[in-house]
Amino acid sequence: MKHIDSAKNPTIKQVLNYIEKARDRKRDNVFVVEGIRENARALDSGYSAQWLFFPESRMTELEFKVEMGRTEALVHACGDEAFDKIAVRKGIPNVVGIYERQTQDLVDLVLPDNALVLVLEAIEKPGNLGAILRSASAAEVDAVLLADTVVDAFHPQVVRNSLGGFFDVDMVSAPSQEIVEYLSEKGIRKVVTTLEGSTPHYQTDMSGSAAIVMGAEDTGVTDIWLENADDRILIPMGGVVDSLNVSVAAAIMLFEAKRQRS
C-alpha cells in the first residue's frame, strides 16, 4: 500500500487526466470508477483493477479491505487534499478505482431465446447513457447496443450515473448496419421509436424477442432503422411538451416490455 498526501502527486495527476481526457483513457485502455458500491461491483464482475484509492481520514484500511475484498490492485491511502482532487463525492467514505477496459463484439454476445435488447443510436450525453444503463439493469435487459455511438461508453459519468448498472448489462458498440443485420439474423423484432405511423407502446407486443430502438433526442432514429422496423411505437403524451429526455423514454419503454413479460 502506498500513501499520497499531495494533490500534486504525479499519480493523482494521472488519474485526473483519465477522468478528464477520453484520449488518455483510450490510449491506456482504462476507465475510472468512483464509489464503494460501484468499485465492489466492478471487482465482483471480474474487472481488473490497476489502482485503488481511498481517503484514510474517512475510511480505515480495515474498512477498505472489508468493502473491496481481495484485490491485486496497487492500493493508495490518500490524504484529503489528494483524494478530493479525483473524487466527485467529497467528505465521505469513498473509493476511486482505475480499471482495464473490457469490450466485446456482436459475435461475442450470448442472448437467451426471449431476449430483450435496447438499441441506442447516436446517443451523445454520458449522463443519459449512465441513467439508461441503470434502468436497463432494473428492467433485466439482456444487452444494450450502441449504434453509431458518439459518446465514450467508458466516460466516468456513464459509470457513476449507472449506479452499478454498467457492470450488470452487456454493452456493445457497432455501426447501425451491422446491428440491423445481427438482429435480423437472430430473429429479434426491431421495435423502433418514432412519431411517424406509430402505435402506442402499450399496444405493441414486446413479450417475445424484441430490440427497442431509441434515436437521438433532437433528430430521432435514422432512415436505416425506419426502413428495417418490424414495429413503430411511440409514447402518447399530453401537455405542451412533444418529447421526453431519452433516458426517461427508454425507461418507460423497457418497463412496459418487462410488464408484458411478467
Backbone bond lengths (Angstrom), bond angles and torsions (degrees), N, CA, C in turn:
res aa  C-N    CA-C-N  psi(-1)  N-CA   C-N-CA  omega(-1)  CA-C   N-CA-C  phi
1 M - - - 1.464 - - 1.531 109.02 -
2 K 1.326 115.46 138.73 1.452 121.31 177.39 1.532 110.25 -109.31
3 H 1.328 116.13 155.84 1.459 121.26 177.35 1.530 109.11 -115.89
4 I 1.328 115.58 134.57 1.466 121.42 179.32 1.523 108.32 -129.42
5 D 1.317 116.58 124.60 1.466 120.85 179.48 1.527 113.03 -108.11
6 S 1.315 116.94 -32.82 1.464 120.53 -172.42 1.530 112.15 -93.70
7 A 1.326 115.27 138.65 1.463 120.84 174.59 1.519 111.55 -70.45
8 K 1.328 116.67 -12.33 1.463 121.36 179.65 1.525 112.17 -94.19
9 N 1.318 116.58 4.83 1.460 121.02 177.74 1.527 110.08 -58.83
10 P 1.334 119.76 137.39 1.472 122.09 -178.09 1.529 113.64 -56.60
11 T 1.332 117.28 -35.42 1.468 119.55 179.40 1.524 110.60 -67.38
12 I 1.330 117.45 -41.48 1.463 121.24 177.22 1.530 109.66 -62.57
13 K 1.326 116.34 -41.41 1.467 119.75 177.95 1.519 111.41 -62.41
14 Q 1.328 117.29 -37.10 1.457 120.84 178.99 1.522 111.22 -66.73
15 V 1.330 116.51 -42.23 1.473 120.27 177.63 1.525 110.09 -62.75
16 L 1.323 116.62 -41.61 1.460 120.47 179.06 1.532 110.11 -61.24
17 N 1.321 117.76 -38.15 1.464 120.90 175.32 1.516 111.23 -62.51
18 Y 1.324 116.93 -40.69 1.467 120.18 178.19 1.529 110.85 -64.08
19 I 1.320 117.19 -36.60 1.462 121.10 179.97 1.527 110.89 -68.19
20 E 1.326 116.17 -41.18 1.461 120.86 -170.40 1.524 114.52 -94.61
21 K 1.324 119.04 -21.96 1.461 121.23 -169.28 1.528 111.59 -124.09
22 A 1.339 115.25 111.85 1.459 120.52 179.85 1.527 111.30 -61.56
23 R 1.325 116.76 -35.34 1.467 118.76 -177.18 1.525 111.51 -65.76
24 D 1.327 117.17 -34.63 1.458 119.81 177.70 1.526 110.80 -69.29
25 R 1.325 117.06 -41.06 1.466 120.28 177.62 1.528 110.58 -61.94
26 K 1.328 115.75 -43.53 1.458 120.18 -178.65 1.520 110.98 -68.56
27 R 1.328 116.17 -41.76 1.475 120.56 -179.56 1.522 111.46 -58.01
28 D 1.329 116.10 -43.70 1.463 120.62 -175.90 1.526 112.90 -96.91
29 N 1.348 116.12 3.63 1.471 121.95 176.19 1.531 111.72 56.85
30 V 1.342 115.43 47.24 1.460 119.90 -177.63 1.533 110.02 -131.67
31 F 1.338 115.28 168.61 1.460 121.29 170.11 1.517 108.76 -148.33
32 V 1.343 115.23 165.93 1.466 121.90 -171.76 1.528 109.77 -111.92
33 V 1.321 115.63 136.00 1.462 122.04 177.74 1.524 108.23 -124.84
34 E 1.336 116.70 130.44 1.468 121.02 176.02 1.515 110.11 -120.59
35 G 1.326 115.56 139.14 1.457 121.67 177.32 1.521 111.23 118.71
36 I 1.320 116.98 142.46 1.463 120.93 179.64 1.521 110.31 -64.84
37 R 1.341 116.52 -50.55 1.464 120.43 -179.03 1.517 111.00 -62.93
38 E 1.328 117.41 -42.54 1.455 121.25 -177.18 1.530 111.77 -65.11
39 N 1.330 116.87 -41.85 1.462 119.94 178.47 1.532 111.23 -67.87
40 A 1.323 116.98 -38.50 1.462 119.58 177.53 1.524 110.33 -62.49
41 R 1.340 117.07 -40.00 1.464 119.95 179.45 1.522 111.29 -69.31
42 A 1.330 116.61 -36.27 1.465 119.63 177.14 1.522 110.16 -60.90
43 L 1.326 116.73 -46.64 1.457 120.63 179.80 1.525 111.35 -66.02
44 D 1.324 117.14 -41.35 1.463 121.05 179.07 1.528 111.56 -64.74
45 S 1.349 116.14 -28.09 1.471 120.76 -178.82 1.522 112.53 -84.47
46 G 1.319 116.99 0.04 1.452 120.14 175.90 1.513 115.56 93.09
47 Y 1.327 117.31 9.00 1.467 119.28 176.48 1.524 109.26 -73.98
48 S 1.314 114.91 143.91 1.461 121.33 -177.94 1.525 110.19 -93.15
49 A 1.341 115.82 115.41 1.464 120.83 178.62 1.525 109.55 -85.23
50 Q 1.329 115.51 132.56 1.456 120.67 175.61 1.524 110.78 -93.05
51 W 1.333 116.04 -48.09 1.470 122.06 178.44 1.524 108.80 -131.11
52 L 1.335 115.87 144.52 1.456 122.40 171.61 1.523 108.23 -131.85
53 F 1.343 115.25 141.47 1.463 121.94 -177.24 1.523 109.75 -129.51
54 F 1.334 116.70 140.03 1.465 119.58 173.00 1.528 109.36 -143.82
55 P 1.358 117.65 153.02 1.472 121.26 -179.27 1.527 109.85 -85.35
56 E 1.319 116.84 111.80 1.465 119.35 -171.36 1.528 113.07 -70.43
57 S 1.340 119.08 -14.47 1.470 119.51 176.27 1.525 111.74 -81.67
58 R 1.318 117.39 -15.10 1.473 121.68 -176.05 1.523 112.31 -116.53
59 M 1.331 116.65 -4.06 1.457 120.53 -173.59 1.529 107.54 -156.84
60 T 1.316 117.74 123.03 1.454 119.36 179.69 1.525 110.40 -78.12
61 E 1.320 115.03 164.31 1.465 119.50 177.66 1.529 110.58 -60.79
62 L 1.322 116.68 -38.52 1.462 120.15 178.47 1.521 111.07 -64.54
63 E 1.328 117.43 -43.84 1.475 120.31 178.11 1.520 110.58 -61.08
64 F 1.333 116.60 -40.52 1.458 120.28 177.90 1.527 110.39 -60.44
65 K 1.327 117.08 -46.41 1.464 120.76 -177.49 1.521 111.67 -66.30
66 V 1.335 116.60 -35.49 1.465 120.01 177.40 1.519 110.74 -64.07
67 E 1.337 116.21 -42.79 1.465 120.47 -177.29 1.532 112.46 -73.27
68 M 1.331 117.27 -40.41 1.465 121.18 -172.94 1.528 113.47 -93.56
69 G 1.330 117.12 -21.06 1.457 119.18 -177.62 1.525 111.14 70.76
70 R 1.321 115.58 -160.71 1.464 120.62 -179.82 1.522 109.96 -75.84
71 T 1.316 116.80 135.21 1.459 121.22 178.25 1.519 109.20 -150.19
72 E 1.320 115.13 146.83 1.463 121.08 177.49 1.526 111.38 -89.87
73 A 1.318 117.18 0.22 1.467 120.91 -177.12 1.525 110.95 -68.41
74 L 1.323 115.50 154.05 1.461 121.20 172.21 1.530 107.46 -77.71
75 V 1.317 116.47 119.04 1.466 122.01 -175.34 1.523 109.96 -96.89
76 H 1.345 115.60 136.42 1.455 121.68 179.72 1.525 109.00 -120.44
77 A 1.321 116.95 120.90 1.460 122.38 171.70 1.527 107.55 -90.37
78 C 1.318 116.19 120.55 1.474 120.49 -169.18 1.524 112.42 -112.09
79 G 1.333 114.61 146.80 1.448 119.93 166.35 1.521 109.50 -71.81
80 D 1.327 116.14 164.25 1.467 120.06 -175.36 1.521 112.37 -59.16
81 E 1.320 117.08 -42.33 1.462 120.32 -177.91 1.522 111.12 -61.72
82 A 1.314 116.75 -43.70 1.458 120.79 -179.11 1.526 111.15 -68.42
83 F 1.338 116.95 -46.88 1.468 119.31 -176.05 1.522 111.49 -66.68
84 D 1.327 116.88 -42.00 1.463 119.97 -177.96 1.523 112.41 -64.93
85 K 1.318 117.22 -18.29 1.465 120.80 177.48 1.525 110.94 -69.14
86 I 1.338 118.35 -27.01 1.468 121.65 -174.44 1.528 112.74 -113.77
87 A 1.326 117.31 1.89 1.465 120.44 -176.39 1.523 111.47 -114.56
88 V 1.322 116.00 141.85 1.469 121.44 172.12 1.525 109.30 -82.55
89 R 1.321 116.42 -42.43 1.463 122.01 179.88 1.525 108.12 -88.30
90 K 1.306 115.91 106.69 1.465 121.54 -174.46 1.529 110.77 -107.54
91 G 1.332 115.39 155.88 1.456 120.69 174.02 1.512 114.82 78.06
92 I 1.329 118.17 12.03 1.468 121.45 -178.97 1.525 108.86 -135.75
93 P 1.342 117.84 163.08 1.464 119.22 170.70 1.531 108.91 -58.24
94 N 1.322 116.94 134.63 1.456 119.51 -171.45 1.526 108.59 -161.46
95 V 1.316 115.44 162.61 1.463 121.36 176.53 1.523 108.12 -140.30
96 V 1.326 116.39 137.91 1.458 122.38 171.72 1.525 107.64 -119.08
97 G 1.313 115.95 133.37 1.461 119.83 -178.14 1.518 112.21 -129.24
98 I 1.328 116.12 148.65 1.463 123.71 172.85 1.516 107.29 -111.22
99 Y 1.333 116.01 123.20 1.459 121.50 -173.49 1.525 111.59 -124.36
100 E 1.319 114.63 153.22 1.457 120.83 172.79 1.525 109.08 -75.19
101 R 1.319 116.01 135.11 1.467 119.85 178.41 1.527 110.83 -66.86
102 Q 1.337 115.19 148.23 1.459 122.06 169.82 1.525 107.42 -126.19
103 T 1.300 117.13 122.28 1.465 120.77 178.52 1.518 109.32 -125.76
104 Q 1.329 115.51 157.86 1.453 120.40 176.23 1.514 109.78 -141.39
105 D 1.327 115.12 161.87 1.455 122.07 178.72 1.522 109.60 -103.42
106 L 1.336 115.49 170.46 1.459 119.84 179.46 1.527 111.96 -56.73
107 V 1.322 116.71 -38.63 1.474 119.72 -177.71 1.530 111.65 -66.05
108 D 1.333 116.84 -18.41 1.463 120.12 -179.41 1.526 112.74 -84.80
109 L 1.334 117.51 -14.73 1.460 120.67 -176.63 1.531 111.08 -68.20
110 V 1.311 115.21 136.36 1.464 121.45 173.20 1.533 106.63 -118.45
111 L 1.332 115.88 109.03 1.460 121.05 -175.45 1.525 110.31 -109.45
112 P 1.324 117.37 147.59 1.474 120.33 175.71 1.521 110.83 -72.45
113 D 1.326 115.88 171.30 1.466 120.59 -177.40 1.528 112.26 -62.43
114 N 1.327 116.28 -35.68 1.462 120.44 -176.35 1.533 109.56 -109.27
115 A 1.334 116.03 57.11 1.456 121.16 -169.05 1.529 112.47 -70.00
116 L 1.336 114.31 144.02 1.460 121.57 169.28 1.523 107.03 -115.06
117 V 1.333 115.50 117.59 1.463 122.11 -175.32 1.526 108.50 -121.50
118 L 1.309 116.19 145.29 1.457 121.45 173.66 1.521 108.46 -116.75
119 V 1.337 116.17 126.98 1.465 121.87 176.71 1.523 108.20 -109.13
120 L 1.325 116.17 127.14 1.465 121.75 178.28 1.524 107.67 -116.14
121 E 1.328 116.27 112.76 1.463 120.08 -178.91 1.526 110.55 -94.06
122 A 1.323 115.62 124.30 1.478 123.12 173.40 1.524 113.11 54.29
123 I 1.331 116.90 38.46 1.468 118.97 176.21 1.525 108.22 -67.08
124 E 1.343 116.46 139.67 1.463 121.04 -169.84 1.522 114.56 -111.22
125 K 1.335 118.31 -34.01 1.465 120.50 -170.53 1.521 111.19 -100.87
126 P 1.348 117.05 125.28 1.465 119.42 -179.78 1.524 113.46 -60.77
127 G 1.335 117.11 -34.62 1.458 119.37 178.64 1.514 112.20 -61.85
128 N 1.336 116.45 -40.20 1.462 120.36 177.80 1.524 111.15 -65.31
129 L 1.324 117.16 -43.51 1.465 119.62 179.82 1.523 110.36 -62.30
130 G 1.328 116.96 -42.01 1.455 119.15 178.38 1.518 112.26 -61.12
131 A 1.332 117.14 -44.56 1.465 120.92 179.05 1.524 111.03 -63.56
132 I 1.326 117.00 -37.24 1.466 120.71 178.89 1.527 110.63 -66.41
133 L 1.325 117.60 -40.46 1.464 120.37 178.38 1.527 110.74 -63.60
134 R 1.315 116.82 -35.05 1.472 120.80 175.89 1.525 110.25 -61.86
135 S 1.336 116.49 -46.42 1.467 120.57 178.34 1.522 111.30 -67.31
136 A 1.335 116.41 -38.91 1.464 120.73 -179.14 1.523 110.93 -62.43
137 S 1.319 116.90 -39.57 1.462 120.30 176.86 1.525 110.38 -64.29
138 A 1.327 116.45 -45.84 1.465 120.48 -178.47 1.524 111.68 -64.41
139 A 1.337 116.77 -32.72 1.469 121.32 -179.48 1.525 112.26 -88.54
140 E 1.325 117.01 3.56 1.471 123.00 177.60 1.523 112.52 60.13
141 V 1.323 115.05 44.79 1.462 120.89 176.05 1.525 109.05 -71.34
142 D 1.321 116.25 142.06 1.466 120.49 -176.65 1.523 112.64 -83.97
143 A 1.334 118.12 -27.96 1.465 120.52 178.53 1.522 109.68 -162.87
144 V 1.327 114.73 147.38 1.464 122.14 171.71 1.514 107.00 -114.91
145 L 1.337 115.87 122.36 1.463 121.39 -178.16 1.516 108.89 -108.50
146 L 1.315 116.66 123.67 1.461 122.46 -179.09 1.519 108.30 -96.93
147 A 1.330 116.15 108.27 1.462 122.08 -176.51 1.529 109.96 -94.51
148 D 1.336 115.87 125.29 1.478 120.51 178.71 1.528 109.68 48.21
149 T 1.302 115.83 48.94 1.466 120.21 -171.39 1.522 112.32 -68.18
150 V 1.313 115.13 144.79 1.455 123.08 176.16 1.529 109.90 -102.62
151 V 1.308 116.47 -35.82 1.457 122.03 -174.42 1.534 110.68 -78.61
152 D 1.330 116.07 151.71 1.459 122.24 171.19 1.527 107.43 -79.48
153 A 1.323 116.67 111.07 1.461 120.61 -175.89 1.523 112.61 -63.99
154 F 1.339 117.34 -16.71 1.464 121.42 179.78 1.528 112.07 -103.82
155 H 1.317 117.17 17.46 1.467 121.02 176.47 1.534 109.05 -61.19
156 P 1.328 118.43 139.29 1.474 119.74 -179.95 1.521 114.19 -53.81
157 Q 1.332 116.93 -32.67 1.464 119.35 -179.11 1.525 111.45 -71.39
158 V 1.320 117.63 -29.89 1.464 120.68 174.90 1.524 109.14 -61.47
159 V 1.330 115.04 -51.55 1.463 120.17 -178.56 1.524 110.75 -62.29
160 R 1.331 116.74 -45.62 1.469 121.16 -176.55 1.530 111.49 -64.21
161 N 1.333 117.59 -46.67 1.468 120.82 -176.74 1.524 112.91 -70.84
162 S 1.325 116.80 -19.46 1.465 119.36 -179.00 1.522 112.05 -77.28
163 L 1.327 118.14 -14.31 1.471 123.61 -178.92 1.529 111.70 51.19
164 G 1.320 116.35 39.41 1.459 120.97 178.52 1.513 113.66 99.82
165 G 1.347 117.83 -15.65 1.462 120.90 179.29 1.516 112.55 -60.66
166 F 1.329 116.63 -27.67 1.467 122.21 177.75 1.528 110.96 -53.09
167 F 1.332 116.98 -34.98 1.464 121.54 -174.97 1.525 112.83 -93.34
168 D 1.320 116.57 0.52 1.473 120.77 -174.21 1.520 113.07 -109.28
169 V 1.323 117.52 -14.49 1.470 121.03 -174.24 1.527 109.49 -124.13
170 D 1.333 117.07 130.93 1.460 120.66 174.79 1.521 109.65 -64.63
171 M 1.329 116.84 134.81 1.461 121.72 -178.01 1.524 108.97 -133.39
172 V 1.344 115.75 130.24 1.465 121.56 -178.57 1.517 108.88 -133.32
173 S 1.327 116.46 137.69 1.467 122.35 174.64 1.518 108.89 -105.05
174 A 1.346 116.53 134.58 1.462 121.21 179.76 1.525 109.14 -162.52
175 P 1.334 117.98 160.56 1.457 120.09 174.90 1.534 111.55 -63.23
176 S 1.325 116.83 150.92 1.468 120.97 -179.90 1.526 111.90 -54.54
177 Q 1.334 117.05 -43.70 1.464 120.40 -178.16 1.525 111.47 -57.91
178 E 1.322 117.17 -43.13 1.461 120.62 179.76 1.527 111.51 -65.97
179 I 1.328 116.53 -37.87 1.462 119.73 -179.79 1.523 110.57 -70.03
180 V 1.331 117.61 -40.57 1.464 121.07 176.10 1.527 110.08 -57.24
181 E 1.321 116.50 -47.66 1.466 120.84 -179.28 1.533 111.10 -64.58
182 Y 1.319 116.41 -40.31 1.468 120.72 179.69 1.536 110.62 -62.09
183 L 1.327 117.17 -47.75 1.460 120.52 -178.89 1.526 111.32 -63.98
184 S 1.326 116.98 -39.35 1.465 120.82 178.69 1.521 111.01 -64.30
185 E 1.327 116.73 -42.96 1.469 120.93 179.29 1.529 111.60 -63.80
186 K 1.325 116.76 -33.90 1.468 121.08 -179.05 1.524 112.46 -85.25
187 G 1.331 117.56 -4.94 1.459 120.47 -179.05 1.521 113.18 70.53
188 I 1.322 116.66 30.11 1.466 121.64 -179.94 1.528 109.12 -96.91
189 R 1.319 117.06 122.90 1.461 121.34 -177.60 1.523 111.00 -65.59
190 K 1.304 115.47 136.66 1.471 121.50 179.26 1.525 108.11 -96.13
191 V 1.326 115.43 106.20 1.463 122.63 -177.58 1.527 106.63 -101.57
192 V 1.307 116.29 103.06 1.460 122.35 -167.61 1.526 110.70 -102.36
193 T 1.316 115.92 129.93 1.460 120.77 178.44 1.527 109.70 -84.53
194 T 1.324 115.45 124.24 1.461 121.74 179.14 1.520 109.05 -163.34
195 L 1.315 116.81 156.70 1.468 120.69 178.21 1.522 111.96 -83.29
196 E 1.316 117.64 -13.14 1.457 122.42 -172.37 1.531 111.38 -89.74
197 G 1.340 116.17 115.83 1.463 121.62 174.36 1.509 113.70 58.77
198 S 1.324 117.59 41.03 1.462 121.01 -171.46 1.517 113.04 -107.02
199 T 1.339 114.35 159.01 1.456 124.19 175.89 1.520 108.71 -105.80
200 P 1.345 118.84 143.70 1.469 119.69 175.72 1.530 111.46 -53.31
201 H 1.302 116.27 143.31 1.464 120.85 -173.85 1.523 112.78 -58.49
202 Y 1.334 117.44 -33.95 1.457 120.29 -177.28 1.530 112.57 -78.04
203 Q 1.348 117.41 -7.41 1.463 121.06 175.81 1.530 111.94 -102.44
204 T 1.305 117.39 4.50 1.459 122.52 -178.56 1.524 109.35 -104.74
205 D 1.323 116.11 131.35 1.462 121.20 -178.13 1.531 110.15 -74.95
206 M 1.317 116.19 112.26 1.465 121.60 175.36 1.521 110.92 -120.99
207 S 1.339 115.81 25.63 1.459 120.16 -177.28 1.526 112.01 -80.55
208 G 1.340 116.99 -19.62 1.458 120.41 176.69 1.512 110.69 -98.61
209 S 1.337 116.87 -167.96 1.469 120.26 178.78 1.521 109.53 -58.08
210 A 1.314 116.79 125.84 1.464 120.50 -175.46 1.516 110.38 -150.16
211 A 1.327 114.53 144.29 1.466 121.83 172.33 1.520 107.04 -118.54
212 I 1.314 116.84 113.24 1.460 122.07 176.99 1.519 107.66 -84.58
213 V 1.331 116.26 124.55 1.462 121.56 -173.59 1.520 109.50 -109.79
214 M 1.332 116.23 121.45 1.457 122.97 179.02 1.525 109.04 -113.85
215 G 1.339 116.15 138.52 1.455 120.56 178.35 1.516 112.08 -101.89
216 A 1.324 115.08 -178.44 1.459 120.91 177.26 1.526 109.45 -64.31
217 E 1.337 116.65 148.95 1.463 120.70 -175.53 1.525 112.82 -60.49
218 D 1.320 117.96 -38.96 1.461 119.88 -173.53 1.519 113.52 -85.33
219 T 1.350 117.40 -30.12 1.464 119.75 -174.20 1.520 114.32 -117.04
220 G 1.332 118.36 -14.63 1.454 120.49 -177.27 1.523 111.73 74.12
221 V 1.329 116.00 -168.27 1.463 120.29 -178.98 1.530 110.38 -73.22
222 T 1.321 116.11 156.00 1.462 121.09 178.50 1.525 110.25 -88.33
223 D 1.333 114.95 174.15 1.464 120.68 -173.48 1.522 113.59 -59.90
224 I 1.324 117.66 -33.24 1.463 118.90 -176.81 1.525 111.09 -59.94
225 W 1.324 117.10 -33.21 1.458 119.97 179.26 1.525 111.61 -80.39
226 L 1.320 116.76 -37.20 1.468 119.55 176.97 1.523 110.88 -64.34
227 E 1.320 116.43 -39.58 1.461 120.60 -178.77 1.519 112.63 -71.08
228 N 1.321 117.51 -24.10 1.463 121.21 -177.18 1.524 113.00 -110.15
229 A 1.327 117.47 12.52 1.466 121.18 -177.75 1.525 111.21 -70.99
230 D 1.320 116.20 135.20 1.467 121.20 170.69 1.529 110.12 -87.74
231 D 1.313 116.28 -31.31 1.462 122.86 175.36 1.521 108.14 -141.84
232 R 1.329 116.18 146.91 1.459 122.18 173.09 1.517 107.97 -115.87
233 I 1.333 116.12 128.17 1.458 119.11 -175.98 1.528 110.66 -132.58
234 L 1.337 114.64 159.52 1.462 121.34 175.10 1.518 109.21 -145.81
235 I 1.320 114.63 165.86 1.463 121.63 174.78 1.522 107.45 -102.49
236 P 1.324 118.93 112.00 1.469 119.81 179.03 1.529 110.53 -61.84
237 M 1.317 116.46 135.80 1.465 120.95 -177.95 1.524 110.75 -133.79
238 G 1.335 115.62 149.65 1.453 121.73 172.46 1.512 109.42 -113.26
239 G 1.324 116.51 -165.15 1.452 120.40 178.74 1.518 111.82 72.14
240 V 1.312 116.73 -162.40 1.459 121.21 -174.31 1.522 112.93 -95.10
241 V 1.348 117.94 -11.00 1.466 119.86 -178.55 1.521 110.00 -83.26
242 D 1.331 115.62 151.22 1.457 119.43 178.16 1.522 112.31 -121.77
243 S 1.345 117.17 10.26 1.457 119.98 177.74 1.516 109.91 -157.93
244 L 1.341 115.33 161.70 1.453 122.40 177.07 1.518 109.07 -120.48
245 N 1.326 116.02 157.21 1.453 120.00 170.21 1.533 108.67 -56.68
246 V 1.330 117.11 140.22 1.456 120.54 -173.57 1.524 111.67 -60.56
247 S 1.331 118.03 -32.58 1.465 118.94 179.73 1.523 111.34 -70.14
248 V 1.334 116.93 -34.59 1.465 121.25 176.70 1.526 110.01 -68.88
249 A 1.342 116.37 -46.81 1.460 120.84 -179.90 1.525 110.95 -61.45
250 A 1.325 116.65 -41.39 1.461 119.90 179.73 1.525 110.77 -62.77
251 A 1.331 117.30 -41.98 1.464 120.75 179.93 1.527 110.86 -62.36
252 I 1.329 116.98 -41.94 1.473 120.68 179.06 1.521 110.12 -61.24
253 M 1.326 117.13 -46.68 1.462 121.74 -179.71 1.532 111.42 -62.70
254 L 1.315 116.12 -46.03 1.462 120.14 -175.61 1.525 111.51 -65.64
255 F 1.324 116.91 -40.88 1.457 118.05 -177.52 1.527 111.92 -77.03
256 E 1.326 117.67 -22.05 1.463 118.75 170.28 1.528 109.49 -68.18
257 A 1.342 116.54 -42.44 1.463 119.70 176.89 1.529 110.74 -62.81
258 K 1.319 116.83 -40.92 1.471 120.31 178.80 1.527 110.63 -64.73
259 R 1.342 116.53 -40.35 1.474 120.00 178.54 1.522 110.45 -60.32
260 Q 1.328 116.88 -43.80 1.457 120.67 -178.86 1.531 111.99 -65.09
261 R 1.309 116.94 -25.83 1.465 120.81 -177.29 1.522 112.99 -91.33
262 S 1.328 117.13 -8.13 1.468 119.84 -176.43 1.531 111.48 -88.47
